């Protein structure tokens, strides 16, 4: 799955929309919410060192498991502050199969819904 396909999949989620709070080239997908006017992030898609990346959120145990199961493919969340590092991970697209990427998006979306 490439970044375009990933963005399309994310935007199919209920109340999902694109935002660019970190500038062009760094796409953030959020869930709209009346309770949280700035929305809740569930996916960040960007290119780093020529590779397409995807940052997502899970619970801390799942994050640890994924980082161990996919070493050098799923790592601590890119640019995440320490408080978020336990929950946010960054994956390299193209090094995971499409089914796995979809599951990661779904996990991250479900986690973001709990924050609304």
MMTF fields as JSON, N, C-alpha, C and O atoms, coordinates in Angstrom:
{
  "mmtfVersion": "1.0.0",
  "mmtfProducer": "UNKNOWN",
  "numBonds": 463,
  "numAtoms": 464,
  "numGroups": 116,
  "numChains": 1,
  "numModels": 1,
  "chainsPerModel": [1],
  "groupsPerChain": [116],
  "chainIdList": ["A"],
  "bondAtomList": [4, 2, 8, 6, 12, 10, 16, 14, 20, 18, 24, 22, 28, 26, 32, 30, 36, 34, 40, 38, 44, 42, 48, 46, 52, 50, 56, 54, 60, 58, 64, 62, 68, 66, 72, 70, 76, 74, 80, 78, 84, 82, 88, 86, 92, 90, 96, 94, 100, 98, 104, 102, 108, 106, 112, 110, 116, 114, 120, 118, 124, 122, 128, 126, 132, 130, 136, 134, 140, 138, 144, 142, 148, 146, 152, 150, 156, 154, 160, 158, 164, 162, 168, 166, 172, 170, 176, 174, 180, 178, 184, 182, 188, 186, 192, 190, 196, 194, 200, 198, 204, 202, 208, 206, 212, 210, 216, 214, 220, 218, 224, 222, 228, 226, 232, 230, 236, 234, 240, 238, 244, 242, 248, 246, 252, 250, 256, 254, 260, 258, 264, 262, 268, 266, 272, 270, 276, 274, 280, 278, 284, 282, 288, 286, 292, 290, 296, 294, 300, 298, 304, 302, 308, 306, 312, 310, 316, 314, 320, 318, 324, 322, 328, 326, 332, 330, 336, 334, 340, 338, 344, 342, 348, 346, 352, 350, 356, 354, 360, 358, 364, 362, 368, 366, 372, 370, 376, 374, 380, 378, 384, 382, 388, 386, 392, 390, 396, 394, 400, 398, 404, 402, 408, 406, 412, 410, 416, 414, 420, 418, 424, 422, 428, 426, 432, 430, 436, 434, 440, 438, 444, 442, 448, 446, 452, 450, 456, 454, 460, 458],
  "bondOrderList": [1, 1, 1, 1, 1, 1, 1, 1, 1, 1, 1, 1, 1, 1, 1, 1, 1, 1, 1, 1, 1, 1, 1, 1, 1, 1, 1, 1, 1, 1, 1, 1, 1, 1, 1, 1, 1, 1, 1, 1, 1, 1, 1, 1, 1, 1, 1, 1, 1, 1, 1, 1, 1, 1, 1, 1, 1, 1, 1, 1, 1, 1, 1, 1, 1, 1, 1, 1, 1, 1, 1, 1, 1, 1, 1, 1, 1, 1, 1, 1, 1, 1, 1, 1, 1, 1, 1, 1, 1, 1, 1, 1, 1, 1, 1, 1, 1, 1, 1, 1, 1, 1, 1, 1, 1, 1, 1, 1, 1, 1, 1, 1, 1, 1, 1],
  "groupList": [{"groupName": "UNK", "atomNameList": ["N", "CA", "C", "O"], "elementList": ["N", "C", "C", "O"], "formalChargeList": [0, 0, 0, 0], "bondAtomList": [1, 0, 2, 1, 3, 2], "bondOrderList": [1, 1, 2], "singleLetterCode": "X", "chemCompType": "L-PEPTIDE LINKING"}],
  "groupTypeList": [0, 0, 0, 0, 0, 0, 0, 0, 0, 0, 0, 0, 0, 0, 0, 0, 0, 0, 0, 0, 0, 0, 0, 0, 0, 0, 0, 0, 0, 0, 0, 0, 0, 0, 0, 0, 0, 0, 0, 0, 0, 0, 0, 0, 0, 0, 0, 0, 0, 0, 0, 0, 0, 0, 0, 0, 0, 0, 0, 0, 0, 0, 0, 0, 0, 0, 0, 0, 0, 0, 0, 0, 0, 0, 0, 0, 0, 0, 0, 0, 0, 0, 0, 0, 0, 0, 0, 0, 0, 0, 0, 0, 0, 0, 0, 0, 0, 0, 0, 0, 0, 0, 0, 0, 0, 0, 0, 0, 0, 0, 0, 0, 0, 0, 0, 0],
  "groupIdList": [1, 2, 3, 4, 5, 6, 7, 8, 9, 10, 11, 12, 13, 14, 15, 16, 17, 18, 19, 20, 21, 22, 23, 24, 25, 26, 27, 28, 29, 30, 31, 32, 33, 34, 35, 36, 37, 38, 39, 40, 41, 42, 43, 44, 45, 46, 47, 48, 49, 50, 51, 52, 53, 54, 55, 56, 57, 58, 59, 60, 61, 62, 63, 64, 65, 66, 67, 68, 69, 70, 71, 72, 73, 74, 75, 76, 77, 78, 79, 80, 81, 82, 83, 84, 85, 86, 87, 88, 89, 90, 91, 92, 93, 94, 95, 96, 97, 98, 99, 100, 101, 102, 103, 104, 105, 106, 107, 108, 109, 110, 111, 112, 113, 114, 115, 116],
  "secStructList": [7, 7, 2, 2, 2, 2, 2, 2, 2, 2, 2, 6, 1, 6, 6, 3, 3, 3, 3, 7, 6, 6, 7, 6, 6, 3, 3, 3, 3, 3, 3, 7, 7, 1, 1, 1, 6, 6, 7, 3, 3, 3, 3, 3, 3, 3, 3, 3, 6, 6, 3, 3, 3, 3, 3, 3, 3, 7, 7, 2, 2, 2, 2, 2, 2, 2, 2, 2, 2, 6, 6, 6, 6, 3, 3, 3, 7, 6, 6, 7, 7, 2, 2, 2, 2, 6, 6, 3, 3, 3, 3, 3, 6, 6, 1, 1, 7, 2, 2, 2, 2, 2, 2, 2, 2, 2, 2, 2, 2, 2, 2, 2, 2, 6, 6, 7],
  "xCoordList": [0.843, 0.0, 0.896, 1.841, 0.591, 1.349, 0.59, -0.519, 1.192, 0.586, -0.762, -1.67, -0.904, -2.188, -3.301, -4.407, -3.01, -3.995, -4.313, -5.466, -3.293, -3.491, -4.379, -5.297, -4.116, -4.939, -6.381, -7.304, -6.581, -7.945, -8.654, -9.826, -7.947, -8.559, -8.932, -10.036, -8.023, -8.286, -9.495, -10.315, -9.608, -10.695, -12.055, -13.081, -12.077, -13.353, -13.96, -15.142, -13.158, -13.642, -14.627, -14.496, -15.599, -16.618, -15.978, -15.165, -16.361, -15.915, -14.421, -13.878, -13.746, -12.315, -12.105, -12.885, -11.031, -10.67, -9.165, -8.493, -8.645, -7.22, -6.943, -7.774, -5.776, -5.312, -3.803, -3.157, -3.253, -1.828, -1.222, -0.64, -1.352, -0.849, 0.668, 1.203, 1.366, 2.83, 3.384, 4.583, 2.516, 2.949, 2.685, 2.28, 2.929, 2.744, 3.647, 4.75, 3.161, 3.963, 3.853, 4.427, 3.117, 2.914, 1.412, 0.864, 0.761, -0.695, -1.129, -0.646, -2.039, -2.594, -4.064, -4.793, -4.49, -5.89, -6.497, -5.989, -7.594, -8.251, -9.715, -10.281, -10.299, -11.733, -12.364, -11.921, -13.4, -14.122, -14.899, -15.397, -14.993, -15.736, -16.177, -15.39, -17.429, -17.906, -17.24, -17.005, -16.937, -16.312, -14.852, -14.328, -14.2, -12.783, -12.684, -12.514, -12.788, -12.818, -11.614, -11.737, -10.452, -9.268, -9.23, -8.327, -10.202, -10.243, -9.264, -8.512, -9.29, -8.395, -7.631, -8.234, -6.322, -5.459, -5.494, -5.427, -5.601, -5.438, -4.43, -4.077, -3.965, -2.94, -2.137, -2.674, -0.846, 0.052, 0.842, 1.452, 0.83, 1.476, 2.481, 2.151, 3.71, 4.772, 5.895, 5.912, 6.829, 8.015, 9.224, 9.401, 10.052, 11.266, 12.418, 12.341, 13.466, 14.627, 14.228, 14.776, 13.274, 12.847, 11.886, 11.517, 11.468, 10.534, 9.214, 9.197, 8.104, 6.793, 6.576, 6.815, 6.122, 5.931, 4.5, 3.778, 4.112, 2.761, 2.855, 3.314, 2.428, 2.404, 0.979, 0.025, 0.853, -0.454, -0.386, 0.7, -1.549, -1.601, -2.241, -3.165, -1.729, -2.288, -2.103, -1.599, -2.508, -2.168, -0.672, -0.068, -0.094, 1.357, 1.813, 2.89, 1.007, 1.403, 1.44, 2.349, 0.449, 0.42, 1.583, 2.204, 1.873, 3.006, 4.305, 5.094, 4.522, 5.738, 5.802, 6.846, 4.672, 4.621, 4.966, 5.805, 4.319, 4.542, 5.994, 6.562, 6.586, 7.988, 8.926, 9.95, 8.581, 9.394, 9.167, 10.099, 7.918, 7.566, 8.055, 8.412, 8.07, 8.516, 9.703, 9.587, 10.832, 11.976, 12.426, 12.466, 12.757, 13.207, 12.13, 12.398, 10.933, 9.803, 8.782, 8.25, 8.514, 7.657, 8.551, 9.143, 8.632, 9.514, 8.736, 7.582, 9.405, 8.783, 8.326, 8.984, 7.214, 6.63, 7.599, 8.231, 7.709, 8.579, 8.135, 6.955, 9.038, 8.884, 7.891, 7.47, 7.508, 6.564, 7.28, 8.377, 6.653, 7.249, 7.209, 6.406, 8.06, 8.138, 6.786, 6.556, 5.912, 4.614, 3.776, 2.973, 3.964, 3.228, 3.979, 3.384, 5.264, 6.11, 5.676, 5.915, 5.049, 4.576, 3.427, 3.213, 2.683, 1.457, 1.555, 0.815, 2.448, 2.563, 3.732, 4.828, 3.476, 4.505, 4.51, 3.501, 5.649, 5.772, 6.196, 7.139, 5.48, 5.765, 6.215, 5.801, 7.055, 7.484, 6.528, 6.434, 5.821, 4.911, 5.741, 6.887, 5.181, 5.924, 6.719, 7.188, 6.867, 7.563, 6.589, 6.976, 5.319, 4.233, 3.197, 2.999, 2.539, 1.503, 0.269, 0.08, -0.557, -1.726, -2.662, -3.199, -2.855, -3.757, -3.277, -4.087, -1.993, -1.434, -1.622, -1.987, -1.379, -1.553, -3.004, -3.27, -3.938, -5.366, -5.681, -6.412, -5.148, -5.396, -4.821, -5.435, -3.655, -3.055, -3.901, -4.093, -4.403, -5.298, -6.54, -6.963, -7.121, -8.334, -8.098, -8.935, -6.965, -6.624, -6.479, -6.99, -5.781, -5.538, -6.839, -7.053, -7.692, -8.994, -9.837, -10.427, -9.892, -10.666, -10.125, -10.899, -8.819, -8.222, -8.584, -8.913, -8.533, -8.875, -10.338, -10.664, -11.212, -12.629, -12.839, -13.746, -12.007, -12.158, -11.798, -12.13, -11.119, -10.704, -11.735, -11.569, -12.796, -13.833, -14.809, -15.742],
  "yCoordList": [-1.168, 0.0, 1.241, 1.336, 2.174, 3.417, 4.492, 4.255, 5.657, 6.704, 7.166, 7.469, 7.223, 7.621, 6.65, 7.065, 5.36, 4.346, 4.415, 4.257, 4.651, 4.756, 5.951, 5.834, 7.076, 8.267, 7.999, 8.342, 7.396, 7.064, 6.164, 6.378, 5.151, 4.244, 5.007, 4.846, 5.824, 6.582, 7.493, 7.604, 8.145, 9.101, 8.433, 9.113, 7.114, 6.383, 6.217, 5.899, 6.429, 6.292, 7.421, 8.533, 7.119, 8.107, 9.336, 9.222, 10.508, 11.813, 12.073, 12.956, 11.324, 11.537, 12.695, 12.897, 13.454, 14.541, 14.778, 14.41, 15.406, 15.734, 17.081, 17.989, 17.188, 18.451, 18.524, 17.498, 19.718, 19.923, 20.834, 21.867, 20.464, 21.344, 21.462, 22.394, 20.532, 20.548, 20.974, 20.845, 21.483, 21.964, 20.972, 19.832, 21.442, 20.603, 19.377, 19.428, 18.286, 17.078, 16.213, 15.126, 16.692, 15.923, 15.924, 16.866, 14.853, 14.774, 14.142, 13.078, 14.812, 14.312, 14.008, 14.844, 12.819, 12.441, 12.465, 11.837, 13.203, 13.386, 12.969, 12.796, 12.817, 12.577, 13.887, 14.47, 14.351, 15.554, 15.271, 14.165, 16.298, 16.143, 17.501, 18.447, 17.595, 18.841, 19.071, 20.216, 18.0, 18.114, 18.541, 19.188, 18.174, 18.52, 19.241, 18.6, 20.567, 21.337, 21.119, 21.243, 20.795, 20.547, 19.118, 18.761, 18.289, 16.905, 16.039, 16.521, 14.748, 13.782, 13.06, 12.493, 13.086, 12.466, 10.94, 10.388, 10.27, 8.816, 8.326, 7.147, 9.198, 8.793, 10.013, 11.106, 9.794, 10.816, 10.154, 9.104, 10.772, 10.172, 11.179, 12.343, 10.711, 11.611, 10.801, 9.573, 11.496, 10.863, 11.302, 12.486, 10.336, 10.605, 9.831, 8.61, 10.52, 9.891, 9.033, 7.949, 9.523, 8.832, 7.675, 7.005, 7.422, 6.323, 6.885, 7.81, 6.306, 6.704, 6.107, 4.92, 6.944, 6.536, 6.801, 7.588, 6.123, 6.207, 6.113, 5.101, 7.151, 7.124, 6.855, 7.431, 5.976, 5.54, 5.335, 5.273, 5.232, 5.039, 3.711, 3.234, 3.126, 1.905, 2.013, 3.019, 0.986, 0.955, 0.611, 0.145, 0.842, 0.674, -0.767, -1.0, -1.739, -3.148, -3.547, -4.255, -3.089, -3.393, -2.715, -3.304, -1.478, -0.757, -1.527, -1.704, -1.978, -2.753, -4.037, -4.381, -4.741, -5.985, -5.732, -6.431, -4.726, -4.444, -4.071, -4.49, -3.288, -2.885, -4.081, -4.127, -5.05, -6.258, -7.23, -7.894, -7.314, -8.25, -7.766, -8.573, -6.436, -5.832, -4.902, -3.693, -5.44, -4.562, -3.779, -4.316, -2.527, -1.618, -1.297, -0.574, -1.812, -1.485, -0.666, 0.324, -1.085, -0.335, 0.113, -0.703, 1.429, 2.019, 3.038, 3.358, 3.532, 4.575, 5.714, 6.03, 6.321, 7.366, 8.478, 9.07, 8.755, 9.811, 11.142, 11.485, 11.868, 13.196, 13.254, 14.344, 12.111, 12.112, 12.467, 11.975, 13.327, 13.603, 12.343, 11.447, 12.264, 11.057, 10.572, 9.366, 11.482, 11.079, 10.299, 9.446, 10.591, 9.888, 8.68, 7.821, 8.61, 7.573, 6.16, 5.225, 5.993, 4.649, 4.176, 2.973, 5.119, 4.793, 4.994, 4.369, 5.848, 6.177, 5.416, 5.369, 4.825, 4.108, 4.617, 5.116, 4.486, 4.845, 3.608, 2.913, 3.344, 2.194, 2.677, 3.74, 1.895, 2.17, 1.465, 0.238, 2.257, 1.67, 0.938, 1.309, -0.084, -0.855, -1.986, -2.892, -1.929, -3.016, -3.828, -4.777, -3.437, -4.182, -4.521, -3.746, -5.666, -6.0, -5.125, -4.581, -5.004, -4.132, -4.486, -3.6, -5.772, -6.221, -5.72, -5.295, -5.766, -5.286, -3.777, -3.295, -3.032, -1.579, -1.239, -0.359, -1.927, -1.698, -1.973, -1.204, -3.041, -3.358, -2.275, -1.927, -1.742, -0.682, 0.588, 1.25, 0.926, 2.082, 1.859, 2.753, 0.679, 0.381, 0.471, 1.004, -0.045, 0.051, 1.508, 1.911, 2.283, 3.675, 4.477, 5.324, 4.212, 4.89, 4.558, 5.45, 3.29, 2.863, 3.533, 3.963, 3.626, 4.29, 5.773, 6.316, 6.429, 7.845, 8.084, 9.095, 7.168, 7.302, 7.337, 8.013, 6.614, 6.597, 7.937, 8.192, 8.791, 10.101, 11.198, 12.339, 10.834, 11.839, 12.0, 12.798],
  "zCoordList": [0.0, 0.0, 0.0, 0.783, -0.874, -0.887, -0.105, 0.373, 0.017, 0.838, 0.287, 1.061, -1.029, -1.618, -1.261, -0.912, -1.348, -0.981, 0.507, 0.909, 1.319, 2.761, 3.097, 3.908, 2.488, 2.731, 2.329, 3.068, 1.176, 0.717, 1.708, 2.02, 2.209, 3.183, 4.457, 4.977, 4.951, 6.179, 6.023, 6.935, 4.869, 4.658, 4.489, 4.494, 4.339, 4.291, 5.683, 5.813, 6.714, 8.088, 8.392, 7.88, 9.224, 9.584, 10.225, 11.142, 9.728, 10.235, 10.07, 10.733, 9.201, 8.973, 8.005, 7.074, 8.242, 7.34, 7.386, 8.349, 6.318, 6.221, 6.874, 6.841, 7.459, 8.011, 7.768, 7.554, 7.802, 7.554, 8.628, 8.297, 9.915, 10.976, 11.006, 11.607, 10.367, 10.362, 9.009, 8.76, 8.13, 6.825, 5.705, 5.933, 4.489, 3.299, 3.368, 3.912, 2.811, 2.766, 4.009, 4.067, 5.0, 6.229, 6.484, 7.055, 6.05, 6.107, 7.42, 7.807, 8.087, 9.337, 9.076, 8.543, 9.451, 9.317, 10.717, 11.645, 10.843, 12.136, 12.057, 10.978, 13.229, 13.351, 13.821, 14.81, 13.113, 13.515, 14.788, 15.0, 15.635, 16.868, 17.379, 17.408, 17.78, 18.38, 19.732, 20.12, 20.449, 21.767, 21.679, 22.586, 20.577, 20.376, 19.035, 17.998, 19.049, 17.798, 16.881, 15.663, 17.452, 16.617, 16.097, 15.341, 16.491, 16.06, 16.832, 17.679, 16.519, 17.155, 16.044, 15.133, 16.128, 15.114, 15.237, 16.335, 14.075, 14.095, 13.059, 13.061, 12.183, 11.218, 10.773, 10.592, 10.605, 10.061, 8.946, 9.147, 7.768, 6.606, 6.043, 5.814, 5.825, 5.378, 4.757, 4.844, 4.134, 3.559, 4.368, 4.652, 4.735, 5.497, 4.866, 4.726, 4.49, 3.858, 2.656, 2.45, 1.867, 0.653, 0.862, -0.102, 2.109, 2.385, 2.91, 3.721, 2.43, 2.906, 4.297, 4.519, 5.225, 6.622, 7.053, 6.442, 8.122, 8.662, 10.18, 10.711, 10.879, 12.341, 12.797, 12.275, 13.775, 14.263, 15.772, 16.349, 16.406, 17.851, 18.235, 17.577, 19.314, 19.899, 21.411, 21.909, 22.13, 23.552, 23.657, 22.691, 24.817, 24.972, 24.767, 24.218, 25.203, 25.038, 23.564, 23.129, 22.8, 21.369, 20.655, 19.771, 21.041, 20.439, 20.663, 19.735, 21.878, 22.191, 21.372, 20.819, 21.299, 20.536, 19.072, 18.504, 18.452, 17.033, 16.75, 15.741, 17.635, 17.446, 17.544, 16.863, 18.391, 18.509, 17.366, 16.911, 16.9, 15.833, 14.472, 13.613, 14.276, 13.017, 13.278, 13.078, 13.718, 14.023, 12.786, 11.679, 12.988, 11.93, 10.902, 9.942, 11.077, 10.206, 10.995, 10.494, 12.227, 13.145, 14.299, 15.006, 14.468, 15.474, 16.313, 16.028, 17.352, 18.176, 17.277, 16.285, 17.618, 16.793, 16.436, 17.31, 15.152, 14.667, 15.264, 15.201, 15.825, 16.415, 17.579, 17.965, 18.144, 19.262, 20.564, 20.828, 21.379, 22.693, 23.557, 23.3, 24.57, 25.396, 25.94, 26.032, 26.292, 26.844, 25.816, 26.192, 24.528, 23.477, 22.931, 22.28, 23.188, 22.579, 22.946, 22.182, 24.091, 24.489, 23.612, 23.462, 23.029, 22.3, 20.791, 20.031, 20.365, 18.943, 18.329, 18.888, 17.173, 16.424, 14.992, 14.495, 14.337, 12.929, 12.152, 12.529, 11.059, 10.206, 8.835, 8.372, 8.2, 6.835, 5.883, 5.873, 5.084, 4.095, 3.052, 2.8, 2.453, 1.468, 2.106, 1.417, 3.426, 4.123, 4.967, 5.65, 4.906, 5.555, 4.487, 3.552, 4.616, 3.642, 3.888, 4.976, 2.858, 2.918, 4.066, 4.73, 4.297, 5.365, 6.727, 7.551, 6.962, 8.23, 8.364, 9.436, 7.298, 7.341, 7.661, 8.48, 7.023, 7.283, 8.754, 9.38, 9.304, 10.72, 11.631, 12.64, 11.285, 12.097, 12.044, 13.064, 10.868, 10.742, 11.591, 12.324, 11.495, 12.244, 13.753, 14.482, 14.219, 15.639, 16.074, 17.12, 15.261, 15.589, 15.584, 16.45, 14.619, 14.536, 15.768, 16.377, 16.13, 17.313, 18.568, 19.423, 18.686, 19.856, 19.862, 20.917, 18.725, 18.641, 19.009, 19.63, 18.632, 18.982, 20.49, 20.976, 21.231, 22.693, 23.327, 24.485, 22.562, 23.077, 22.815, 23.245, 22.105, 21.786, 22.935, 22.845]
}
